[in-house]
Amino acid sequence: TAKPGVIIGKGGAGIEALKGKLTQYISS
């Protein structure tokens, strides 16, 4: 899993949001 800083560095705000939703889905 890429670190948030790396994702943001790539300018992947959409990926960051998707990753957040995925994490939320897994934790629930």
PDB file of N, CA, C and O in Angstrom:
ATOM      1  N   THR A   1       0.853  -1.200   0.000  1.00  0.00           N
ATOM      2  CA  THR A   1       0.000   0.000   0.000  1.00  0.00           C
ATOM      3  C   THR A   1       0.884   1.242   0.000  1.00  0.00           C
ATOM      4  O   THR A   1       1.789   1.372   0.824  1.00  0.00           O
ATOM      5  N   ALA A   2       0.616   2.140  -0.919  1.00  0.00           N
ATOM      6  CA  ALA A   2       1.396   3.376  -0.979  1.00  0.00           C
ATOM      7  C   ALA A   2       1.028   4.277   0.183  1.00  0.00           C
ATOM      8  O   ALA A   2      -0.119   4.296   0.629  1.00  0.00           O
ATOM      9  N   LYS A   3       2.005   5.019   0.668  1.00  0.00           N
ATOM     10  CA  LYS A   3       1.731   5.943   1.777  1.00  0.00           C
ATOM     11  C   LYS A   3       0.997   7.164   1.248  1.00  0.00           C
ATOM     12  O   LYS A   3       1.234   7.587   0.116  1.00  0.00           O
ATOM     13  N   PRO A   4       0.093   7.745   2.068  1.00  0.00           N
ATOM     14  CA  PRO A   4      -0.682   8.926   1.653  1.00  0.00           C
ATOM     15  C   PRO A   4       0.197  10.026   1.086  1.00  0.00           C
ATOM     16  O   PRO A   4      -0.171  10.668   0.102  1.00  0.00           O
ATOM     17  N   GLY A   5       1.356  10.251   1.694  1.00  0.00           N
ATOM     18  CA  GLY A   5       2.260  11.300   1.224  1.00  0.00           C
ATOM     19  C   GLY A   5       2.705  11.039  -0.203  1.00  0.00           C
ATOM     20  O   GLY A   5       2.832  11.962  -1.008  1.00  0.00           O
ATOM     21  N   VAL A   6       2.942   9.751  -0.511  1.00  0.00           N
ATOM     22  CA  VAL A   6       3.380   9.393  -1.860  1.00  0.00           C
ATOM     23  C   VAL A   6       2.256   9.636  -2.853  1.00  0.00           C
ATOM     24  O   VAL A   6       2.482  10.163  -3.943  1.00  0.00           O
ATOM     25  N   ILE A   7       1.035   9.248  -2.470  1.00  0.00           N
ATOM     26  CA  ILE A   7      -0.123   9.430  -3.350  1.00  0.00           C
ATOM     27  C   ILE A   7      -0.358  10.914  -3.610  1.00  0.00           C
ATOM     28  O   ILE A   7      -0.600  11.322  -4.746  1.00  0.00           O
ATOM     29  N   ILE A   8      -0.284  11.722  -2.548  1.00  0.00           N
ATOM     30  CA  ILE A   8      -0.502  13.162  -2.689  1.00  0.00           C
ATOM     31  C   ILE A   8       0.608  13.761  -3.557  1.00  0.00           C
ATOM     32  O   ILE A   8       0.365  14.664  -4.358  1.00  0.00           O
ATOM     33  N   GLY A   9       1.824  13.247  -3.387  1.00  0.00           N
ATOM     34  CA  GLY A   9       2.953  13.733  -4.173  1.00  0.00           C
ATOM     35  C   GLY A   9       2.727  13.495  -5.657  1.00  0.00           C
ATOM     36  O   GLY A   9       3.179  14.277  -6.493  1.00  0.00           O
ATOM     37  N   LYS A  10       2.025  12.413  -5.984  1.00  0.00           N
ATOM     38  CA  LYS A  10       1.727  12.108  -7.380  1.00  0.00           C
ATOM     39  C   LYS A  10       0.541  12.922  -7.875  1.00  0.00           C
ATOM     40  O   LYS A  10       0.218  12.904  -9.063  1.00  0.00           O
ATOM     41  N   GLY A  11      -0.107  13.636  -6.957  1.00  0.00           N
ATOM     42  CA  GLY A  11      -1.254  14.449  -7.361  1.00  0.00           C
ATOM     43  C   GLY A  11      -2.494  13.596  -7.562  1.00  0.00           C
ATOM     44  O   GLY A  11      -3.391  13.970  -8.317  1.00  0.00           O
ATOM     45  N   GLY A  12      -2.551  12.446  -6.887  1.00  0.00           N
ATOM     46  CA  GLY A  12      -3.710  11.561  -7.049  1.00  0.00           C
ATOM     47  C   GLY A  12      -4.730  11.786  -5.954  1.00  0.00           C
ATOM     48  O   GLY A  12      -4.936  10.921  -5.103  1.00  0.00           O
ATOM     49  N   ALA A  13      -5.374  12.950  -5.973  1.00  0.00           N
ATOM     50  CA  ALA A  13      -6.372  13.257  -4.937  1.00  0.00           C
ATOM     51  C   ALA A  13      -7.532  12.271  -5.028  1.00  0.00           C
ATOM     52  O   ALA A  13      -8.077  11.851  -4.007  1.00  0.00           O
ATOM     53  N   GLY A  14      -7.903  11.908  -6.237  1.00  0.00           N
ATOM     54  CA  GLY A  14      -9.002  10.958  -6.441  1.00  0.00           C
ATOM     55  C   GLY A  14      -8.651   9.593  -5.869  1.00  0.00           C
ATOM     56  O   GLY A  14      -9.485   8.925  -5.258  1.00  0.00           O
ATOM     57  N   ILE A  15      -7.386   9.187  -6.079  1.00  0.00           N
ATOM     58  CA  ILE A  15      -6.930   7.897  -5.549  1.00  0.00           C
ATOM     59  C   ILE A  15      -6.956   7.937  -4.027  1.00  0.00           C
ATOM     60  O   ILE A  15      -7.347   6.967  -3.376  1.00  0.00           O
ATOM     61  N   GLU A  16      -6.543   9.051  -3.475  1.00  0.00           N
ATOM     62  CA  GLU A  16      -6.535   9.219  -2.014  1.00  0.00           C
ATOM     63  C   GLU A  16      -7.946   9.047  -1.462  1.00  0.00           C
ATOM     64  O   GLU A  16      -8.149   8.380  -0.448  1.00  0.00           O
ATOM     65  N   ALA A  17      -8.920   9.657  -2.141  1.00  0.00           N
ATOM     66  CA  ALA A  17     -10.315   9.561  -1.695  1.00  0.00           C
ATOM     67  C   ALA A  17     -10.812   8.123  -1.818  1.00  0.00           C
ATOM     68  O   ALA A  17     -11.488   7.612  -0.926  1.00  0.00           O
ATOM     69  N   LEU A  18     -10.472   7.480  -2.926  1.00  0.00           N
ATOM     70  CA  LEU A  18     -10.891   6.089  -3.130  1.00  0.00           C
ATOM     71  C   LEU A  18     -10.290   5.196  -2.057  1.00  0.00           C
ATOM     72  O   LEU A  18     -10.961   4.314  -1.522  1.00  0.00           O
ATOM     73  N   LYS A  19      -9.020   5.430  -1.749  1.00  0.00           N
ATOM     74  CA  LYS A  19      -8.342   4.630  -0.735  1.00  0.00           C
ATOM     75  C   LYS A  19      -9.026   4.809   0.611  1.00  0.00           C
ATOM     76  O   LYS A  19      -9.156   3.855   1.378  1.00  0.00           O
ATOM     77  N   GLY A  20      -9.463   6.034   0.898  1.00  0.00           N
ATOM     78  CA  GLY A  20     -10.160   6.309   2.152  1.00  0.00           C
ATOM     79  C   GLY A  20     -11.469   5.551   2.228  1.00  0.00           C
ATOM     80  O   GLY A  20     -11.812   4.986   3.266  1.00  0.00           O
ATOM     81  N   LYS A  21     -12.201   5.541   1.120  1.00  0.00           N
ATOM     82  CA  LYS A  21     -13.481   4.820   1.092  1.00  0.00           C
ATOM     83  C   LYS A  21     -13.242   3.322   1.231  1.00  0.00           C
ATOM     84  O   LYS A  21     -13.986   2.629   1.925  1.00  0.00           O
ATOM     85  N   LEU A  22     -12.208   2.830   0.573  1.00  0.00           N
ATOM     86  CA  LEU A  22     -11.890   1.410   0.642  1.00  0.00           C
ATOM     87  C   LEU A  22     -11.533   1.015   2.066  1.00  0.00           C
ATOM     88  O   LEU A  22     -11.979  -0.018   2.564  1.00  0.00           O
ATOM     89  N   THR A  23     -10.725   1.844   2.716  1.00  0.00           N
ATOM     90  CA  THR A  23     -10.336   1.569   4.101  1.00  0.00           C
ATOM     91  C   THR A  23     -11.560   1.569   5.003  1.00  0.00           C
ATOM     92  O   THR A  23     -11.690   0.718   5.883  1.00  0.00           O
ATOM     93  N   GLN A  24     -12.458   2.527   4.782  1.00  0.00           N
ATOM     94  CA  GLN A  24     -13.682   2.612   5.576  1.00  0.00           C
ATOM     95  C   GLN A  24     -14.514   1.350   5.375  1.00  0.00           C
ATOM     96  O   GLN A  24     -15.056   0.794   6.331  1.00  0.00           O
ATOM     97  N   TYR A  25     -14.610   0.906   4.135  1.00  0.00           N
ATOM     98  CA  TYR A  25     -15.404  -0.281   3.805  1.00  0.00           C
ATOM     99  C   TYR A  25     -14.829  -1.516   4.501  1.00  0.00           C
ATOM    100  O   TYR A  25     -15.572  -2.340   5.035  1.00  0.00           O
ATOM    101  N   ILE A  26     -13.506  -1.632   4.490  1.00  0.00           N
ATOM    102  CA  ILE A  26     -12.855  -2.790   5.113  1.00  0.00           C
ATOM    103  C   ILE A  26     -13.030  -2.752   6.628  1.00  0.00           C
ATOM    104  O   ILE A  26     -13.290  -3.785   7.245  1.00  0.00           O
ATOM    105  N   SER A  27     -12.893  -1.581   7.229  1.00  0.00           N
ATOM    106  CA  SER A  27     -12.994  -1.514   8.694  1.00  0.00           C
ATOM    107  C   SER A  27     -14.407  -1.743   9.183  1.00  0.00           C
ATOM    108  O   SER A  27     -14.605  -2.195  10.310  1.00  0.00           O
ATOM    109  N   SER A  28     -15.398  -1.438   8.353  1.00  0.00           N
ATOM    110  CA  SER A  28     -16.780  -1.635   8.798  1.00  0.00           C
ATOM    111  C   SER A  28     -17.231  -3.027   8.378  1.00  0.00           C
ATOM    112  O   SER A  28     -18.367  -3.415   8.648  1.00  0.00           O
TER     113      SER A  28
END
